[in-house]
Amino acid sequence: MIRLTVTDVAYGGDGVARDPACGVVFIPGAFAGETVEAEIVDRHRKFARARLVRVLEPSPDRIRPQAPIVPGMAYAALTYPAEIALKDRQLRTLLARIGRLPADLPFGAPVPSPLRDHYRNKLTLHWDGHALGYVGEDNRTVLDTPHCPLSRREINAALADLRHAPALRRLRPGARVVFRHTARDGVRLGLGKPPAGTLTEHLAGLDLTVAADAFFQVNPVCAERLLADFREAVRGAATVFDLYCGCGLFGFVAAQAGATRLFGLETTPSAVRSATRNAAALGIDADYRCAPAEELPADLPPADLWVVDPPRAGLSPAVRERILRERPPRIAYVSCGPDTLARDLAALTPAYAIRSIRLFDFFPQTPHFETLTLLKRA
């Protein structure tokens, strides 16, 4: 056992300390300002990982979690204002360290989620033949999860029912169980496969058809706040190119702000069908195609605004190169990975000026968050 003083919390949620013998030590569950007792569990040349044994001197921001913690809830024992401040520091640090971007970027005030628990409208669990729950840190063991404090109460009620249902016992070990919830449809369940059919989501004043097996925002109440900022920021754009368009949400909000023509790419066929159906229902001139972002079509029309909302891996080199070649006047970059955002902005900022960047806490109690960055051609 060693005694350590925690000086920071890294992106990902681990407390950071230094030890003369181990160098940098990462300690899950420890917060800045704390003195802890820890056990080294994994040693490398310049750093080590440790298990938190005991908090000797707690941070004034440490609290007792209000519900049992499930994997991923790195900040359940941290006050919410402290969590928001921490995530904002992490965003700024990553932009400076990875992106080599200046400290005086036009940051907006970070936006907290209106709900800190029971906000998720989707839950994915694993079944090993005996336990139904999240996969543990070893990436093998299924931790039985009778309740998820991050998921909608309606999902937890459906989870409680399923745990006693014969259908669960008939699933093959290794199967996934997926819950989706909307106010209109209630809970839709997928046993061993994604839920089937379509759902109706209401967001930004829009009723949207969404394929049950496709991506949609998992924290709608916080998404409303990001979309309000997005709507105001993209006014004046007439033609919008929407990469990673999903069901078309961002393009349709741009249409609320005056856009008259939308073009989008998405790799999930059911999402492309939903986007096309939604555009027709809204009376919007739109062209959606099923293709990866790297395969931008040759007949891509000139656009006033490009919207990019990539997965956590961020933009591929091919997409970054195409952006720099096409040089659209404005870009709205929605990111769920601040480290890859920093990398991408480093590549784009020689040709673009960052007009604003703001954190939205879509994922309270976890290490993750979203950002909205607006860029203008220099």
Backbone torsions as a table, in degrees:
resi	resn	phi	psi	omega
1	MET	NA	143.4	175.2
2	ILE	-130.2	154.0	178.5
3	ARG	-101.4	128.9	-175.2
4	LEU	-132.8	150.1	172.2
5	THR	-107.0	121.7	-176.6
6	VAL	-84.7	126.7	-176.4
7	THR	-106.8	-17.0	-176.4
8	ASP	-161.9	172.5	172.3
9	VAL	-126.2	121.0	-178.1
10	ALA	-76.0	157.4	171.5
11	TYR	-59.9	126.0	-171.4
12	GLY	116.6	-20.1	170.3
13	GLY	105.7	-2.6	-178.2
14	ASP	-84.7	135.1	170.1
15	GLY	-65.3	149.8	-177.3
16	VAL	-119.6	127.9	176.5
17	ALA	-137.5	172.1	177.3
18	ARG	-127.5	141.1	179.4
19	ASP	-132.8	136.0	-177.4
20	PRO	-56.5	-34.0	-176.5
21	ALA	-86.8	-31.7	-172.2
22	CYS	-105.6	-15.5	-172.7
23	GLY	79.5	-137.8	178.8
24	VAL	-71.6	134.6	179.0
25	VAL	-122.0	127.6	177.8
26	PHE	-100.4	129.3	-173.7
27	ILE	-130.8	100.0	175.9
28	PRO	-58.5	137.5	176.9
29	GLY	90.4	-3.8	179.2
30	ALA	-104.0	145.7	-176.1
31	PHE	-120.1	159.1	-177.9
32	ALA	-58.0	139.3	178.9
33	GLY	90.0	-4.5	-177.2
34	GLU	-92.8	149.4	167.4
35	THR	-105.3	126.7	-172.9
36	VAL	-132.4	160.5	169.1
37	GLU	-106.5	129.2	-173.9
38	ALA	-139.0	160.0	177.7
39	GLU	-119.9	125.4	178.6
40	ILE	-68.4	127.9	-179.2
41	VAL	-117.3	-14.6	-177.6
42	ASP	-155.1	117.5	-174.8
43	ARG	-114.4	133.0	175.5
44	HIS	-121.4	-178.5	-174.6
45	ARG	-65.1	-41.4	-175.8
46	LYS	-114.5	-5.1	-179.6
47	PHE	-152.7	169.0	178.9
48	ALA	-143.9	159.7	173.7
49	ARG	-115.0	143.9	-174.6
50	ALA	-134.5	156.8	173.8
51	ARG	-99.6	129.7	177.7
52	LEU	-70.5	121.6	179.7
53	VAL	-96.8	-46.3	-176.6
54	ARG	-157.6	142.2	173.7
55	VAL	-92.8	115.8	-177.9
56	LEU	-86.0	-43.0	177.8
57	GLU	-130.9	102.3	-174.1
58	PRO	-75.9	155.3	170.7
59	SER	-67.3	145.8	174.4
60	PRO	-63.3	-14.7	179.0
61	ASP	-92.2	-1.1	179.2
62	ARG	-76.6	136.6	177.8
63	ILE	-130.6	167.8	174.2
64	ARG	-85.9	123.9	179.1
65	PRO	-55.9	141.3	-175.5
66	GLN	-84.4	-9.5	-179.5
67	ALA	-147.7	162.1	175.7
68	PRO	-56.3	137.5	-176.6
69	ILE	-84.8	135.7	172.9
70	VAL	-106.0	161.8	-179.9
71	PRO	-52.9	138.2	179.8
72	GLY	100.1	-15.1	-177.5
73	MET	-85.7	68.1	-174.6
74	ALA	-67.2	-25.0	-173.9
75	TYR	-115.0	21.8	179.5
76	ALA	-62.8	-25.9	-178.3
77	ALA	-98.8	18.9	-179.6
78	LEU	-118.8	139.4	177.0
79	THR	-59.8	151.9	-175.4
80	TYR	-67.7	-41.9	175.6
81	PRO	-57.8	-38.1	178.0
82	ALA	-67.8	-36.0	177.5
83	GLU	-63.6	-44.8	179.7
84	ILE	-62.7	-45.0	179.9
85	ALA	-63.0	-39.0	179.0
86	LEU	-63.4	-47.2	-178.8
87	LYS	-63.7	-37.1	177.9
88	ASP	-64.1	-40.9	176.6
89	ARG	-64.4	-41.0	179.6
90	GLN	-62.1	-42.7	178.2
91	LEU	-59.6	-48.1	-178.8
92	ARG	-63.6	-40.6	-179.7
93	THR	-64.6	-43.9	-179.5
94	LEU	-65.8	-39.6	178.6
95	LEU	-63.9	-36.8	179.8
96	ALA	-76.1	-42.4	-173.4
97	ARG	-77.9	-46.9	-177.4
98	ILE	-86.9	-44.3	-175.8
99	GLY	-86.1	-10.8	-176.4
100	ARG	54.3	35.9	-178.3
101	LEU	-92.4	151.3	-176.9
102	PRO	-68.1	156.4	-178.0
103	ALA	-73.6	-19.3	-174.9
104	ASP	-94.2	33.5	175.3
105	LEU	-62.9	155.0	-178.8
106	PRO	-78.1	72.9	179.4
107	PHE	-74.2	135.6	167.6
108	GLY	-87.3	163.4	177.6
109	ALA	-64.0	135.2	179.7
110	PRO	-61.5	144.4	-175.2
111	VAL	-106.6	114.9	177.5
112	PRO	-74.8	159.2	174.3
113	SER	-76.0	138.6	174.3
114	PRO	-60.5	-25.7	177.9
115	LEU	-119.2	133.8	175.7
116	ARG	-97.2	-20.8	174.6
117	ASP	-135.5	166.7	-179.9
118	HIS	53.5	39.9	-178.9
119	TYR	-103.5	-21.2	-173.1
120	ARG	-77.0	131.8	178.2
121	ASN	-97.5	7.0	177.2
122	LYS	-141.5	138.1	178.0
123	LEU	-137.0	129.5	176.0
124	THR	-118.9	121.8	178.6
125	LEU	-121.4	169.7	-176.9
126	HIS	-122.9	145.9	-179.2
127	TRP	-118.2	123.9	-179.9
128	ASP	-107.3	12.5	-177.3
129	GLY	99.0	-17.9	179.2
130	HIS	-133.2	-42.4	-177.2
131	ALA	-113.7	146.7	175.5
132	LEU	-120.5	117.4	-178.4
133	GLY	176.6	-162.5	177.8
134	TYR	-79.2	156.2	173.6
135	VAL	-83.6	136.6	-177.1
136	GLY	-75.3	-176.2	-175.9
137	GLU	-64.8	-21.8	179.2
138	ASP	-80.7	-0.4	179.5
139	ASN	63.4	18.7	178.8
140	ARG	-132.2	-47.4	-173.5
141	THR	-74.8	130.6	175.3
142	VAL	-89.9	122.3	179.8
143	LEU	-92.5	114.6	-176.7
144	ASP	-55.5	128.2	-172.7
145	THR	-128.6	91.6	179.2
146	PRO	-73.7	-18.1	-177.3
147	HIS	-152.1	136.6	175.3
148	CYS	-113.0	112.1	-176.6
149	PRO	-69.2	-11.1	178.6
150	LEU	-90.7	-18.6	-174.0
151	SER	-91.4	157.1	179.5
152	ARG	-53.5	146.4	179.0
153	ARG	-60.1	-34.5	178.8
154	GLU	-63.9	-36.9	177.5
155	ILE	-66.9	-41.0	179.4
156	ASN	-65.3	-33.9	175.8
157	ALA	-65.7	-41.8	177.9
158	ALA	-66.9	-35.3	177.2
159	LEU	-63.4	-43.2	179.4
160	ALA	-61.4	-39.3	179.0
161	ASP	-67.4	-42.6	-176.1
162	LEU	-64.1	-35.4	-176.2
163	ARG	-61.3	-20.6	178.5
164	HIS	-106.5	5.3	-174.7
165	ALA	-89.5	141.0	177.0
166	PRO	-59.4	-28.4	-177.8
167	ALA	-60.8	-31.0	179.6
168	LEU	-66.2	-41.5	-177.9
169	ARG	-67.3	-21.1	-180.0
170	ARG	-83.6	-9.9	179.6
171	LEU	-70.7	145.6	175.5
172	ARG	-73.1	144.7	174.2
173	PRO	-58.2	138.7	-176.5
174	GLY	97.5	-6.7	-178.4
175	ALA	-73.7	152.4	174.1
176	ARG	-99.1	148.6	174.6
177	VAL	-121.7	123.0	-174.4
178	VAL	-118.1	130.0	175.1
179	PHE	-112.4	132.7	172.1
180	ARG	-125.3	142.3	-179.0
181	HIS	-133.1	136.6	166.1
182	THR	-135.7	156.9	178.9
183	ALA	-62.3	-33.9	-177.3
184	ARG	-77.3	-39.8	-171.1
185	ASP	-102.6	-10.9	-172.8
186	GLY	73.1	-145.5	-178.0
187	VAL	-98.9	127.9	174.0
188	ARG	-108.7	134.2	-172.6
189	LEU	-117.4	136.6	173.4
190	GLY	-119.7	117.7	-178.3
191	LEU	-102.3	105.8	-179.2
192	GLY	78.0	-0.6	178.2
193	LYS	-159.9	164.0	179.8
194	PRO	-62.8	154.0	174.0
195	PRO	-56.8	148.4	-176.7
196	ALA	-94.7	162.6	172.4
197	GLY	81.7	-158.7	-178.0
198	THR	-123.9	157.9	176.7
199	LEU	-120.7	162.7	173.7
200	THR	-113.3	115.4	176.9
201	GLU	-104.2	141.7	176.1
202	HIS	-114.4	116.2	-177.8
203	LEU	-153.1	141.0	179.2
204	ALA	56.5	32.4	-180.0
205	GLY	76.4	11.8	-176.5
206	LEU	-115.5	137.5	167.9
207	ASP	-95.5	115.2	-173.3
208	LEU	-118.5	136.1	170.3
209	THR	-79.2	128.1	-177.7
210	VAL	-130.3	128.0	175.5
211	ALA	-63.1	133.0	-177.0
212	ALA	-64.9	-20.2	179.4
213	ASP	-98.3	8.8	-176.6
214	ALA	-111.3	166.7	-178.2
215	PHE	-71.5	142.7	166.7
216	PHE	-149.5	159.7	-179.0
217	GLN	-57.4	129.0	-175.3
218	VAL	-87.1	-12.5	177.7
219	ASN	-125.0	80.4	-173.3
220	PRO	-61.1	-33.6	-176.5
221	VAL	-68.7	-33.1	175.5
222	CYS	-80.0	-32.7	176.8
223	ALA	-60.0	-34.0	177.3
224	GLU	-55.9	-38.6	-177.2
225	ARG	-72.7	-39.5	176.4
226	LEU	-65.5	-42.0	-178.4
227	LEU	-66.2	-31.9	176.6
228	ALA	-64.7	-42.4	176.3
229	ASP	-65.2	-44.0	-179.8
230	PHE	-59.4	-44.7	-177.8
231	ARG	-58.0	-45.3	-178.9
232	GLU	-69.7	-35.2	-175.2
233	ALA	-72.3	-27.4	-173.1
234	VAL	-100.8	9.2	177.1
235	ARG	-57.8	140.7	-179.5
236	GLY	97.7	-11.5	177.5
237	ALA	-85.1	124.7	-178.7
238	ALA	-94.0	-43.5	179.6
239	THR	-113.4	129.0	-174.0
240	VAL	-124.6	130.2	173.7
241	PHE	-106.0	119.6	-171.9
242	ASP	-113.0	97.1	174.4
243	LEU	-75.4	148.6	-179.7
244	TYR	54.4	49.3	-164.3
245	CYS	-76.1	-16.9	-178.2
246	GLY	57.9	-132.8	-179.7
247	CYS	-82.6	3.9	176.7
248	GLY	98.8	8.8	-170.4
249	LEU	-53.0	-54.4	-174.2
250	PHE	-65.5	-38.0	176.9
251	GLY	-62.7	-39.9	-179.4
252	PHE	-68.0	-34.2	175.7
253	VAL	-69.8	-36.1	173.7
254	ALA	-62.0	-35.5	176.5
255	ALA	-64.9	-35.1	174.5
256	GLN	-60.4	-29.0	-179.0
257	ALA	-91.8	5.6	173.7
258	GLY	119.2	-6.8	178.9
259	ALA	-64.8	141.8	-176.4
260	THR	-116.3	-10.6	179.8
261	ARG	-142.7	130.8	-178.4
262	LEU	-122.9	143.3	175.3
263	PHE	-136.4	131.6	-176.0
264	GLY	-141.3	153.0	174.3
265	LEU	-123.1	142.7	-179.9
266	GLU	-158.6	144.7	-176.2
267	THR	-91.9	-14.5	-178.8
268	THR	-91.7	113.6	-175.6
269	PRO	-56.6	-41.0	-178.7
270	SER	-64.7	-33.1	177.7
271	ALA	-68.6	-38.3	177.7
272	VAL	-63.1	-41.5	177.3
273	ARG	-62.8	-39.9	178.4
274	SER	-64.3	-44.5	-179.7
275	ALA	-60.4	-43.4	179.9
276	THR	-63.8	-43.0	178.9
277	ARG	-64.9	-41.0	-179.5
278	ASN	-65.7	-42.5	179.2
279	ALA	-61.2	-41.7	178.8
280	ALA	-63.6	-42.2	-179.3
281	ALA	-65.2	-32.3	-178.8
282	LEU	-89.2	-5.4	179.8
283	GLY	70.1	36.0	-176.6
284	ILE	-107.6	136.5	176.1
285	ASP	-72.6	109.6	-174.4
286	ALA	-145.1	149.2	177.8
287	ASP	-133.0	109.4	-179.5
288	TYR	-113.0	137.3	-177.6
289	ARG	-132.0	149.3	-179.9
290	CYS	-93.8	102.7	-178.8
291	ALA	-165.1	152.7	175.1
292	PRO	-69.0	156.4	-177.4
293	ALA	-60.0	-28.1	-179.1
294	GLU	-70.3	-18.5	-176.8
295	GLU	-102.3	55.8	179.0
296	LEU	-62.6	129.2	-175.3
297	PRO	-68.9	152.0	-179.5
298	ALA	-66.0	-27.0	-177.9
299	ASP	-92.0	23.3	178.0
300	LEU	-58.5	123.4	-178.3
301	PRO	-75.6	151.2	173.1
302	PRO	-58.1	137.9	-177.3
303	ALA	-129.6	145.2	176.5
304	ASP	-73.6	-27.5	-173.4
305	LEU	-142.5	132.7	168.0
306	TRP	-106.4	132.7	174.2
307	VAL	-109.7	125.8	177.6
308	VAL	-124.2	125.7	179.2
309	ASP	-133.8	69.6	-172.9
310	PRO	-76.9	167.9	170.6
311	PRO	-66.1	-179.1	-172.5
312	ARG	-59.8	-24.0	179.0
313	ALA	-70.2	-10.4	177.8
314	GLY	76.0	-162.2	-177.6
315	LEU	-81.2	139.2	175.8
316	SER	-75.5	161.5	175.9
317	PRO	-55.0	-37.0	-179.3
318	ALA	-64.9	-38.7	179.3
319	VAL	-70.4	-41.2	178.0
320	ARG	-61.1	-42.7	179.7
321	GLU	-64.0	-38.8	179.9
322	ARG	-67.1	-39.5	176.9
323	ILE	-59.7	-45.9	-178.4
324	LEU	-67.7	-27.8	177.7
325	ARG	-77.5	-42.7	-178.5
326	GLU	-78.1	-32.9	179.4
327	ARG	49.9	60.5	175.4
328	PRO	-61.6	150.3	-176.5
329	PRO	-59.9	-37.7	-177.7
330	ARG	-137.5	150.3	175.8
331	ILE	-133.0	133.0	169.3
332	ALA	-109.9	115.1	-175.2
333	TYR	-109.7	112.0	175.9
334	VAL	-99.9	122.4	-172.3
335	SER	-128.0	140.8	170.9
336	CYS	-110.6	7.6	178.9
337	GLY	-133.0	96.4	-176.0
338	PRO	-64.5	-26.3	177.6
339	ASP	-70.0	-44.0	178.2
340	THR	-74.4	-29.7	173.2
341	LEU	-60.2	-45.7	179.7
342	ALA	-58.4	-45.0	178.3
343	ARG	-60.0	-44.9	-177.3
344	ASP	-68.3	-39.9	179.1
345	LEU	-65.7	-34.3	176.5
346	ALA	-59.9	-36.2	179.7
347	ALA	-76.2	-31.9	-173.4
348	LEU	-90.0	-28.3	-171.2
349	THR	-67.8	-19.1	171.1
350	PRO	-60.2	-26.7	-179.2
351	ALA	-108.0	-9.9	-175.0
352	TYR	-133.7	147.0	173.0
353	ALA	-101.3	136.5	176.6
354	ILE	-80.0	116.9	-179.1
355	ARG	-87.3	-31.5	177.0
356	SER	-164.8	154.1	174.8
357	ILE	-148.8	133.0	-173.6
358	ARG	-146.4	138.9	178.9
359	LEU	-90.8	136.9	174.1
360	PHE	-124.7	123.0	-173.6
361	ASP	-86.3	81.0	178.9
362	PHE	-71.6	-17.8	-169.5
363	PHE	-131.0	64.1	-179.8
364	PRO	-55.7	147.3	179.0
365	GLN	73.6	-1.6	176.9
366	THR	-116.3	169.2	179.8
367	PRO	-74.3	-4.9	-168.7
368	HIS	-96.6	156.8	175.5
369	PHE	-161.7	166.8	177.8
370	GLU	-108.3	156.3	171.0
371	THR	-134.0	151.7	172.1
372	LEU	-118.8	117.6	179.7
373	THR	-117.8	131.6	-179.8
374	LEU	-112.6	127.6	-177.4
375	LEU	-121.9	146.3	177.6
376	LYS	-127.1	136.8	-179.0
377	ARG	-57.2	129.6	-177.4
378	ALA	-76.7	NA	NA
